[in-house]
Amino acid sequence: MTTFVVDRSERGKLALTGAEAKDFLHGQVTNDILRLEPGQGLYAAFLTNKGKMLGDLRVFDLGDELLIDCERVALQGLFNLLHRTKLGRDVELHKRTLQMALFSVIGPDAPPLVGVGEHTCARVQLGNATVVAARTDLGVDVFCWAEDRAAVRAALDFPDGDEAAAEIARVESGRPRYGVDLDDSVIPQEAGLNERAVSFTKGCYVGQETVARLYYRGKPNRRLLGVKLEEPAEPGTELRLGEKVVGKLGSVVVSPEHGPIGLALVRREASPGDTVQAAGTSALIVEVPFAR
């Protein structure tokens, strides 16, 4: 893979400051915010009372603040939740979506601005500006103030990519995206997010009861799997095993290595190795990430 840069400044960005910031956010999301130390980050979700996903987010502990990044489609819901529940707490909520730019450097040659573990983060100097660098599974993300955007981009000595190229890398790695593969009908376990996004040892949070019950006592009716298509198909296309609808396509891309592929939440009736029909074309159900 050639390393490239994608401008993702449109993503939702917030920050929390104040003495109770960690404790406050800990009670709102699925992962263990209290375990974070400066320079660390994590991935989490925020849920309805019934354990369904309202969005996902990354949280980076910068010492003096928690920087939060999320899909733009989930931003308003997250802002409303935090704004509504912070009353009476020593917490300040700051808007950063327009105030900060975000560049994703994707590929094996992404600069070593920060440690190797995913979500490791730090303030560093780049292009004569102070930026926040955060390690991702595919490279490194660089957050900077909007006024430093041009200088920071110039300091990233890699060609421009586009969101389509970034989506291919994401789908190949088997990572679902909220608003495309995930919505408010999905419980984290169905999307294979328990290991990444959910702590089962932390205190209470909204939706915990459903998530814990499914984890300890139940088995989800569907799970996130890959789909290898004979021909490209549209997101939302139903997947049929015989006469039964067993899922629908979420993300769909054409991979240079794998051809047309996608992600789907597939019911238990279908398993990896099964061939399904997708709007007139055949598709093979596979585990994710896609084999390299």
C-alpha positions as CSV (number, residue, x, y, z in Angstrom):
1,M,0.0,0.0,0.0
2,T,1.2,3.5,-0.8
3,T,1.0,5.8,2.1
4,F,-1.4,8.8,1.6
5,V,-3.2,11.6,3.4
6,V,-6.9,12.0,3.7
7,D,-8.5,15.3,5.0
8,R,-11.1,14.2,7.5
9,S,-11.7,17.6,9.1
10,E,-15.5,17.2,8.8
11,R,-15.5,14.5,11.5
12,G,-17.1,15.5,14.8
13,K,-14.7,16.7,17.5
14,L,-15.3,17.7,21.1
15,A,-13.2,18.2,24.2
16,L,-13.9,17.9,28.0
17,T,-12.0,19.7,30.7
18,G,-12.4,20.0,34.4
19,A,-11.6,18.0,37.5
20,E,-14.5,15.6,36.9
21,A,-14.1,15.1,33.2
22,K,-12.9,11.5,33.3
23,D,-15.3,10.4,36.0
24,F,-18.2,12.1,34.1
25,L,-17.4,10.6,30.7
26,H,-16.8,7.2,32.3
27,G,-20.5,7.0,33.3
28,Q,-21.7,7.8,29.8
29,V,-19.8,5.4,27.5
30,T,-19.1,1.7,27.3
31,N,-15.3,1.6,27.9
32,D,-13.2,2.3,30.9
33,I,-12.3,6.0,30.8
34,L,-10.9,6.0,34.3
35,R,-8.0,3.7,33.4
36,L,-6.6,6.3,30.9
37,E,-3.3,8.0,31.6
38,P,-2.0,11.0,29.7
39,G,-0.8,9.8,26.3
40,Q,-3.4,7.0,26.1
41,G,-6.7,6.7,24.3
42,L,-9.5,4.2,23.6
43,Y,-12.5,3.4,21.5
44,A,-16.0,3.3,23.0
45,A,-19.7,3.6,22.2
46,F,-22.6,5.4,23.7
47,L,-26.0,3.6,23.9
48,T,-29.7,3.9,24.4
49,N,-31.2,2.5,27.5
50,K,-31.8,-0.8,25.6
51,G,-28.1,-1.1,24.7
52,K,-28.4,0.0,21.1
53,M,-25.6,2.2,19.6
54,L,-26.2,5.9,19.2
55,G,-22.7,6.3,18.0
56,D,-19.0,5.4,18.6
57,L,-16.1,7.6,19.5
58,R,-12.4,7.8,20.2
59,V,-11.2,9.4,23.4
60,F,-7.6,10.7,23.8
61,D,-6.2,11.7,27.2
62,L,-4.0,14.8,26.7
63,G,-3.5,15.4,30.4
64,D,-5.3,18.7,30.5
65,E,-8.3,17.6,28.4
66,L,-10.0,14.7,26.9
67,L,-10.2,15.1,23.1
68,I,-13.1,13.2,21.5
69,D,-13.5,12.2,17.9
70,C,-16.6,10.7,16.3
71,E,-18.5,10.3,13.0
72,R,-20.2,13.5,12.1
73,V,-23.6,11.7,11.9
74,A,-23.2,10.9,15.7
75,L,-21.9,14.3,16.8
76,Q,-25.2,16.0,17.7
77,G,-26.4,13.1,19.7
78,L,-23.1,12.9,21.6
79,F,-23.1,16.6,22.2
80,N,-26.7,16.6,23.5
81,L,-25.9,13.7,25.8
82,L,-22.8,15.3,27.3
83,H,-24.4,18.7,27.5
84,R,-27.5,17.4,29.2
85,T,-25.8,15.2,31.8
86,K,-22.9,17.4,32.8
87,L,-25.1,19.8,34.8
88,G,-23.8,20.0,38.4
89,R,-20.4,18.5,37.5
90,D,-17.0,20.1,37.4
91,V,-16.9,19.6,33.6
92,E,-16.7,22.0,30.6
93,L,-17.7,20.8,27.1
94,H,-15.9,22.4,24.2
95,K,-16.9,22.3,20.5
96,R,-13.9,21.5,18.3
97,T,-15.4,20.3,15.0
98,L,-14.9,23.6,13.1
99,Q,-12.0,24.8,15.3
100,M,-9.8,21.8,14.5
101,A,-8.7,20.1,11.3
102,L,-7.9,16.4,11.0
103,F,-5.6,14.6,8.6
104,S,-5.4,10.8,8.5
105,V,-2.1,9.4,7.2
106,I,-2.8,5.9,6.0
107,G,-0.1,3.4,5.1
108,P,3.0,1.6,6.2
109,D,5.2,4.7,6.0
110,A,3.0,6.9,8.3
111,P,5.4,9.1,10.3
112,P,6.4,7.9,13.8
113,L,4.9,11.0,15.6
114,V,3.7,8.9,18.5
115,G,4.0,5.4,20.0
116,V,3.0,2.2,18.3
117,G,-0.1,1.2,20.2
118,E,-3.5,2.1,18.7
119,H,-4.9,5.3,20.3
120,T,-1.5,6.3,21.8
121,C,-1.5,10.1,21.6
122,A,0.6,13.1,22.2
123,R,1.0,16.8,21.5
124,V,3.9,17.2,19.1
125,Q,5.4,19.9,16.8
126,L,4.7,19.6,13.0
127,G,5.0,22.4,10.5
128,N,5.8,24.9,13.2
129,A,2.5,24.1,14.8
130,T,1.4,22.1,17.9
131,V,-0.7,19.2,16.8
132,V,-2.2,16.1,18.4
133,A,-0.9,12.9,16.9
134,A,-2.9,9.7,17.5
135,R,-2.0,6.2,16.4
136,T,-4.6,4.3,14.4
137,D,-4.8,0.8,13.1
138,L,-3.7,2.0,9.7
139,G,-1.3,4.8,10.4
140,V,-1.6,8.0,12.3
141,D,-4.2,10.8,12.7
142,V,-3.1,14.4,13.1
143,F,-5.4,17.0,14.7
144,C,-4.5,20.7,14.4
145,W,-6.1,24.1,14.9
146,A,-7.9,25.2,11.8
147,E,-5.5,28.2,11.3
148,D,-2.6,25.8,11.1
149,R,-4.2,23.5,8.5
150,A,-2.2,24.5,5.5
151,A,1.2,24.4,7.3
152,V,0.5,21.0,8.8
153,R,-0.6,19.5,5.5
154,A,2.5,20.8,3.9
155,A,4.6,19.1,6.5
156,L,3.0,15.7,5.8
157,D,5.2,14.7,2.9
158,F,2.7,12.2,1.3
159,P,0.3,12.4,-1.6
160,D,-3.3,13.2,-1.2
161,G,-5.6,10.3,-1.1
162,D,-9.4,10.4,-1.0
163,E,-12.1,8.9,1.2
164,A,-12.6,6.1,-1.3
165,A,-9.1,4.9,-0.8
166,A,-9.4,5.2,2.9
167,E,-12.7,3.2,2.8
168,I,-11.0,0.3,0.9
169,A,-8.3,0.1,3.7
170,R,-11.0,0.2,6.4
171,V,-13.2,-2.5,4.8
172,E,-10.2,-4.7,4.1
173,S,-9.3,-4.5,7.8
174,G,-12.9,-5.4,8.8
175,R,-13.7,-2.2,10.8
176,P,-17.3,-1.2,10.7
177,R,-18.3,2.5,10.4
178,Y,-21.2,4.1,12.3
179,G,-23.8,5.5,9.9
180,V,-22.9,2.9,7.2
181,D,-22.5,-0.5,8.8
182,L,-23.8,0.4,12.3
183,D,-26.9,2.3,13.5
184,D,-29.2,2.5,16.4
185,S,-30.5,-1.0,15.9
186,V,-27.1,-2.5,16.7
187,I,-25.8,-3.8,20.0
188,P,-22.0,-3.6,20.2
189,Q,-21.5,-7.4,20.5
190,E,-23.3,-8.0,17.2
191,A,-20.7,-5.8,15.5
192,G,-17.8,-7.6,17.1
193,L,-17.0,-4.5,19.2
194,N,-16.9,-6.0,22.7
195,E,-13.2,-6.4,22.8
196,R,-12.4,-3.0,21.4
197,A,-15.2,-0.9,22.9
198,V,-16.7,-2.4,26.0
199,S,-15.5,-2.9,29.5
200,F,-17.2,-5.5,31.7
201,T,-15.4,-4.5,34.9
202,K,-16.3,-0.8,35.0
203,G,-19.2,0.8,36.8
204,C,-22.6,1.6,35.4
205,Y,-23.3,3.3,32.1
206,V,-26.4,3.8,30.0
207,G,-27.4,0.5,28.3
208,Q,-25.1,-1.6,30.4
209,E,-27.7,-4.1,31.5
210,T,-28.6,-5.3,28.0
211,V,-24.9,-5.4,26.9
212,A,-23.9,-7.4,30.0
213,R,-26.9,-9.8,29.7
214,L,-26.1,-10.6,26.1
215,Y,-22.4,-11.1,26.9
216,Y,-22.9,-13.4,29.8
217,R,-26.1,-15.3,29.0
218,G,-27.0,-14.8,25.4
219,K,-25.8,-15.2,21.8
220,P,-26.4,-12.5,19.3
221,N,-28.8,-13.2,16.4
222,R,-26.3,-11.7,13.9
223,R,-22.6,-10.8,13.7
224,L,-20.4,-8.7,11.5
225,L,-18.9,-10.6,8.6
226,G,-17.2,-10.0,5.3
227,V,-18.8,-10.5,1.9
228,K,-16.8,-11.3,-1.3
229,L,-19.0,-10.3,-4.2
230,E,-18.9,-11.5,-7.8
231,E,-20.0,-8.1,-8.9
232,P,-20.3,-4.7,-7.1
233,A,-23.6,-4.2,-5.3
234,E,-25.2,-1.2,-3.6
235,P,-25.1,-0.7,0.2
236,G,-28.4,-1.8,1.6
237,T,-28.7,-4.7,-0.8
238,E,-30.4,-7.7,0.9
239,L,-28.4,-10.9,1.3
240,R,-30.4,-14.1,0.7
241,L,-29.6,-17.6,1.7
242,G,-32.2,-19.6,-0.3
243,E,-35.4,-17.7,0.2
244,K,-34.4,-16.3,3.6
245,V,-33.0,-12.7,4.0
246,V,-30.0,-13.1,6.3
247,G,-28.6,-9.6,6.2
248,K,-27.9,-6.6,4.1
249,L,-24.8,-5.0,2.8
250,G,-23.2,-2.1,4.6
251,S,-19.9,-0.8,3.3
252,V,-19.1,-1.9,-0.2
253,V,-15.8,-1.2,-2.0
254,V,-13.7,-2.5,-4.9
255,S,-10.4,-3.6,-3.5
256,P,-7.4,-3.9,-5.8
257,E,-6.5,-7.1,-4.0
258,H,-9.8,-8.7,-3.3
259,G,-12.2,-7.2,-5.9
260,P,-15.7,-6.2,-4.8
261,I,-16.0,-6.7,-1.1
262,G,-18.3,-5.5,1.7
263,L,-19.3,-5.7,5.4
264,A,-22.6,-7.0,6.6
265,L,-24.4,-7.9,9.8
266,V,-25.4,-11.5,9.0
267,R,-27.9,-13.6,10.9
268,R,-26.8,-16.9,12.5
269,E,-28.5,-18.9,9.7
270,A,-25.5,-18.0,7.5
271,S,-21.9,-18.7,8.3
272,P,-18.5,-18.1,6.7
273,G,-18.2,-20.3,3.6
274,D,-21.8,-19.9,2.7
275,T,-22.8,-18.5,-0.7
276,V,-25.6,-16.0,-0.7
277,Q,-27.4,-13.9,-3.4
278,A,-27.2,-10.1,-3.5
279,A,-29.5,-8.5,-6.1
280,G,-28.7,-11.1,-8.7
281,T,-25.0,-11.6,-8.0
282,S,-23.4,-14.3,-5.9
283,A,-21.4,-13.5,-2.8
284,L,-19.3,-15.5,-0.4
285,I,-19.6,-14.9,3.4
286,V,-16.1,-14.8,5.0
287,E,-14.5,-13.8,8.3
288,V,-13.0,-10.4,8.7
289,P,-10.4,-9.0,8.4
290,F,-10.1,-10.1,4.7
291,A,-7.2,-12.4,4.3
292,R,-4.0,-10.9,2.8
